[in-house]
Amino acid sequence: MIGAVGQHLQRPVSTTTASYNYQQQQARIHTTTTATATTTPSPYRMTEKVALIGSGNWGSAVAKIVGGNVSKFDHFDKEVKMWVFEEQVDGRNLTEIINTKHENVKYLPGIKLPENVVACPDLVKTCEDATMLVFVVPHQFVSSVCKQLKGKIPHNCKAISLIKGVDVEENDNGFQLITDMIQEFLGVRACVLSGANIATEVAEERFCETTIGYRNRVDGELFKQIFNTPTFRVNIVEDVVGVELCGALKNIIAIGGGLVDGLKLGDNTKAAIIRIGLYEMRKFAKMFYKDVKDETFFESCGVADLVTTCAGGRNRKVAEAHVTTGKSFDQLEKEMLGGQKLQGTSTAKDMYGILSKKGLCNEFPLMTTIYRICYEDLPPIRIVEDI
């Protein structure tokens, strides 16, 4: 179920509904922020310009970090445009509220965004002069976003995905990584960022770690500069695939963690689910990509993110409510997530389709059972009976 955002991505984006003139904000930023920013001498030969694609809970938390960091280096343009799906909040456009109040009142209320972060309702205008694209939209929408941007971004652009999911495709694996999709559509190099990062805690500057996976180390170091802070510690590893698959698969296991909580089976049972889940995540990754590194699973993107997601986060919360209320996952997504998407169930469906076609369901009993509970009305107690 894609809903309003999906419909929006399937039609041309217009700025006619946006009452706030973000170009005026741009002019003000360049006359104030540039003059007051603390700069660091740079070996870079060109000015990098960052654009954020997405403005939900996680996207807005990231905007706070990136907006602050670009002002610390003289090789970054001080303005950060953020693409916002235009919607009405209390009779006003969300972009207008963000650009005047400097807060995403719908998806990250109570957190101030830097004034150099400029909300824009037009995807192409957001990205047309960017050299660094930060993708932070639900994985179901990446294809539509890339189609709109194809041929409309600078040739020297590079990208990073903060998206936790994969795209089902008719190829040898049966799926495609989001970074591969971005690279193929746009002809740019793509890194990935993933870690134990609950958005509200990141925005509140509570200490945590994250992992960037790179293929080109220069890209990895450059993206580290826009994300790394004293409270958001970034480590970079040469393993895009491992980092990306950890980020996608852990959401399935988090559904299992929430089911255990709803059934009140206790901490020992949840620990077992986490252990089995990590084992299946590693097995899946190594089965489809031989070069995935074992060490990646001990980074923030691996075991740390799995533990955090099984303890908190939307997938665990909704799965627990599924047990305690008996409501469907679709209904709970509408009631509990305020327009955000539930990634664990959709990824479970995608992975089950791949495993089923390849006759591998019996080798991944936890992922298979979670899928059947989500989509085939299997009783939740089977989470411990069938593994």
C-alpha positions in Angstrom: 0.0 0.0 0.0 1.8 3.1 -1.2 -0.9 5.7 -0.6 -0.7 9.5 -1.1 3.1 9.7 -1.2 3.3 7.0 -3.9 0.6 8.7 -6.0 2.6 11.9 -5.7 5.8 10.3 -6.9 4.0 8.9 -9.9 2.9 12.3 -11.2 5.0 15.4 -12.2 5.9 17.5 -9.1 4.8 21.1 -9.1 5.6 24.0 -6.9 2.3 25.8 -7.5 1.0 24.5 -4.2 3.9 25.9 -2.2 3.2 29.3 -0.9 6.7 29.9 0.5 9.4 31.2 -1.8 12.4 29.2 -0.8 14.6 31.2 -3.2 14.2 34.1 -0.8 15.4 31.9 2.0 18.4 30.9 -0.1 19.5 34.5 -0.6 19.3 35.1 3.2 21.3 32.0 4.0 24.2 32.9 1.7 24.4 36.4 3.2 24.4 35.3 6.8 25.5 31.8 7.3 28.5 32.0 5.1 29.8 35.1 7.0 29.4 33.5 10.4 30.4 29.9 9.8 33.5 28.5 11.4 35.6 27.2 8.5 38.3 24.6 8.3 41.0 24.8 5.6 40.3 22.2 2.9 42.3 20.2 0.4 39.2 19.8 -1.8 39.2 21.6 -5.2 35.5 22.1 -5.6 32.5 23.2 -3.5 30.2 20.3 -2.7 26.4 21.0 -2.4 24.2 18.6 -0.4 20.6 17.8 -1.1 18.3 15.7 1.1 15.7 13.5 -0.6 13.1 12.9 2.1 11.9 14.7 5.2 10.2 12.2 7.5 11.2 11.4 11.0 14.7 10.1 10.1 15.2 12.5 7.2 14.5 15.5 9.5 16.9 14.2 12.1 19.6 13.8 9.4 18.8 17.3 8.2 19.7 18.7 11.6 23.1 17.0 11.5 23.9 17.8 7.9 22.8 21.4 8.1 25.1 21.9 11.1 28.1 20.1 9.6 28.3 21.8 6.2 28.9 25.1 7.9 32.1 23.8 9.5 34.0 23.3 6.2 34.7 25.7 3.4 34.3 23.1 0.7 30.6 22.7 1.3 27.9 25.1 0.1 26.1 26.4 3.2 22.6 25.8 1.9 21.1 22.3 2.2 17.9 21.8 0.3 15.5 19.1 1.6 12.8 17.7 -0.6 9.4 17.6 1.2 6.3 15.9 0.1 3.9 18.8 0.3 1.0 18.3 2.6 -1.3 20.5 4.7 -0.7 20.8 8.5 -3.3 23.0 10.3 -4.2 24.7 7.0 -0.6 25.6 6.0 1.9 23.9 3.7 4.4 21.8 5.5 7.3 23.4 3.5 6.1 26.9 4.7 6.1 25.8 8.3 9.6 24.2 8.1 11.0 27.3 6.4 9.5 29.8 8.8 9.5 27.8 12.1 12.6 25.7 11.3 10.9 22.6 12.6 9.2 19.6 11.0 6.1 19.8 13.2 4.5 16.7 11.7 7.4 14.2 11.7 9.9 15.5 14.2 8.1 17.9 16.5 10.1 19.8 19.1 13.4 19.6 17.3 14.8 22.8 15.7 16.4 22.5 12.3 19.3 24.7 11.2 18.2 27.8 9.3 20.3 26.8 6.3 18.1 23.7 5.7 15.5 24.8 3.1 12.4 22.8 2.5 11.5 22.5 -1.2 8.4 20.7 -2.6 9.9 20.2 -6.1 12.2 17.1 -6.3 14.1 18.2 -9.4 14.7 21.8 -8.1 16.0 20.3 -4.8 18.6 18.2 -6.6 19.4 20.0 -9.9 22.6 21.7 -8.6 23.6 19.1 -5.9 26.8 17.2 -6.0 25.9 15.0 -2.9 22.5 13.4 -2.8 21.2 11.9 0.5 18.4 9.4 -0.1 16.1 8.9 2.9 12.7 7.9 1.6 10.9 4.6 2.0 12.4 1.9 -0.2 9.2 1.5 -2.2 9.6 5.0 -3.7 13.3 4.9 -4.8 12.5 3.9 -8.3 10.0 6.7 -8.8 12.4 9.2 -7.4 15.3 8.1 -9.6 13.1 8.2 -12.7 12.3 11.8 -12.0 15.9 12.7 -11.5 17.4 10.8 -14.4 19.4 13.2 -16.6 18.7 16.2 -14.3 21.6 16.1 -11.9 25.2 17.2 -12.3 27.6 14.7 -13.9 29.9 14.8 -10.9 27.2 13.9 -8.4 27.5 11.1 -5.8 24.9 9.6 -3.5 24.4 7.9 -0.2 21.4 5.8 0.8 20.0 5.9 4.3 17.2 3.5 3.2 16.6 0.2 4.9 15.2 -2.2 2.3 15.7 -3.8 -1.0 13.9 -3.8 -4.4 12.4 -7.0 -5.7 13.6 -7.6 -9.3 13.7 -10.3 -11.9 17.4 -11.0 -11.8 19.6 -13.9 -10.6 19.2 -12.9 -7.0 15.6 -12.0 -7.2 16.2 -8.6 -5.7 18.3 -5.4 -6.2 20.1 -3.3 -3.6 19.0 0.3 -3.3 22.6 1.5 -4.0 22.7 -0.5 -7.2 19.4 0.9 -8.3 20.6 4.5 -7.7 23.8 3.8 -9.5 22.0 2.3 -12.5 19.3 4.9 -12.8 21.5 8.0 -12.2 25.0 6.9 -13.2 26.5 8.0 -9.9 28.5 6.2 -7.3 26.5 5.3 -4.2 27.5 4.7 -0.5 25.1 3.5 2.2 24.6 4.6 5.9 23.0 2.3 8.4 23.2 1.8 12.2 21.6 1.7 15.6 20.0 5.1 15.0 16.5 5.8 16.4 15.7 9.1 14.9 14.4 10.9 17.9 17.4 10.0 20.0 19.8 11.1 17.2 17.9 14.4 16.9 18.1 14.9 20.7 21.9 14.4 20.4 22.1 11.2 22.6 25.4 9.4 21.8 25.2 6.7 19.2 27.2 5.2 16.3 26.5 4.5 12.7 28.3 2.8 9.7 28.9 4.1 6.2 29.7 1.5 3.6 31.7 2.7 0.6 33.2 1.4 -2.7 35.3 4.5 -3.2 37.1 5.6 0.0 37.2 9.3 -1.0 33.4 9.2 -1.2 33.2 7.5 2.2 35.4 10.1 3.8 33.4 13.0 2.2 30.1 11.6 3.4 31.5 11.0 6.9 32.2 14.8 7.1 28.6 15.7 6.7 27.3 13.1 9.2 30.0 12.7 11.9 29.5 14.7 15.2 30.6 14.1 18.8 27.2 12.4 19.5 26.8 10.7 16.1 30.0 8.8 15.6 30.5 7.5 12.1 32.7 4.5 11.1 33.4 3.8 7.4 33.9 0.3 6.0 34.6 -1.0 2.5 31.4 -3.2 2.3 28.4 -1.5 0.8 26.5 -4.8 0.4 27.0 -6.0 4.0 26.0 -2.6 5.5 23.0 -2.4 3.2 21.7 -5.9 3.8 22.0 -5.6 7.6 19.9 -2.5 7.4 17.2 -4.2 5.4 17.0 -7.6 7.0 17.0 -6.4 10.7 13.5 -4.9 10.2 12.1 -8.4 9.6 13.7 -9.6 12.8 12.3 -6.6 14.7 8.8 -7.8 13.9 9.8 -11.1 15.6 11.0 -9.1 18.6 7.7 -7.2 18.9 5.7 -10.5 18.6 7.7 -11.9 21.5 6.9 -8.7 23.6 3.2 -8.9 22.8 3.2 -12.6 23.8 5.0 -11.6 27.0 7.5 -14.4 26.5 10.4 -12.6 28.3 13.9 -11.5 27.7 15.4 -15.0 27.2 13.1 -15.6 24.3 13.8 -12.2 22.8 17.6 -12.9 23.1 17.1 -16.2 21.2 15.2 -14.4 18.4 18.0 -11.8 18.1 20.6 -14.5 18.0 18.8 -16.6 15.4 17.9 -13.4 13.5 21.6 -12.3 13.3 22.5 -15.8 12.1 19.9 -15.8 9.3 20.9 -12.2 8.3 24.6 -13.3 7.9 23.6 -16.5 6.2 21.4 -14.7 3.7 24.1 -12.1 2.9 26.9 -14.6 2.4 24.6 -16.8 0.3 23.9 -14.1 -2.2 27.1 -12.0 -2.0 30.3 -14.0 -1.3 32.4 -10.9 -0.6 30.4 -9.6 2.4 32.7 -9.3 5.3 32.0 -11.0 8.6 33.3 -8.0 10.5 30.5 -5.8 9.2 28.0 -7.7 11.3 29.8 -6.4 14.4 29.6 -2.8 13.3 26.7 -0.5 14.3 24.9 -1.5 11.2 24.9 -5.1 12.3 24.4 -6.5 15.8 23.9 -3.0 17.4 21.1 -2.0 15.0 19.5 -5.4 15.4 19.4 -5.1 19.2 18.2 -1.5 19.1 15.4 -2.3 16.6 14.2 -5.3 18.6 14.1 -3.1 21.8 12.5 0.0 20.2 11.4 1.4 16.9 8.2 1.2 14.9 8.5 -2.4 13.7 8.7 -3.8 17.2 6.0 -1.5 18.5 3.5 -2.4 15.7 4.2 -6.1 16.0 3.6 -6.0 19.7 0.3 -4.2 19.1 -0.7 -6.9 16.5 -0.6 -9.5 19.3 -2.3 -7.4 22.0 -5.1 -6.0 19.8 -5.6 -8.6 17.1 -5.6 -5.8 14.5 -3.9 -6.3 11.1 -0.5 -4.8 10.4 -2.0 -2.5 7.7 -4.6 -1.1 10.1 -2.0 -0.6 12.8 0.4 1.2 10.4 -2.4 3.7 9.7 -3.3 4.2 13.3 0.2 4.3 14.9 2.7 5.7 12.5 1.3 9.0 11.5 1.9 8.6 7.8 5.2 6.8 8.1 5.7 3.3 6.5 6.2 0.0 8.2 9.3 -1.5 6.6 9.5 -4.8 8.4 6.4 -6.4 6.9 7.1 -5.3 3.3 10.7 -6.5 3.5 9.5 -9.8 5.0 7.2 -10.2 2.0 10.0 -9.4 -0.4 12.5 -11.8 1.2 9.9 -14.6 1.4 9.2 -14.2 -2.3 13.0 -14.6 -3.0 13.4 -17.6 -0.7 10.3 -19.3 -1.9 11.3 -19.1 -5.6 14.7 -20.5 -4.7 13.4 -23.3 -2.5 15.2 -21.9 0.6 12.4 -21.3 3.1 13.4 -24.2 5.3 16.9 -22.7 5.6 15.5 -19.5 7.0 12.8 -20.6 9.5 12.6 -17.3 11.4 12.2 -15.0 8.4 9.7 -17.5 6.9 7.7 -17.7 10.1 7.6 -13.9 10.5 6.3 -13.6 6.9 3.5 -16.2 7.5 2.4 -14.4 10.7 2.2 -11.1 8.9 0.5 -12.3 5.7 -1.0 -15.8 6.2 -2.6 -15.3 9.6 -0.3 -17.8 11.3 -0.8 -17.5 15.1 1.9 -15.3 16.7 2.9 -18.1 19.1 4.4 -19.9 16.1 7.3 -17.5 16.3 8.8 -19.9 18.9 7.2 -23.1 17.8 8.4 -23.1 14.1 12.0 -22.2 14.5 
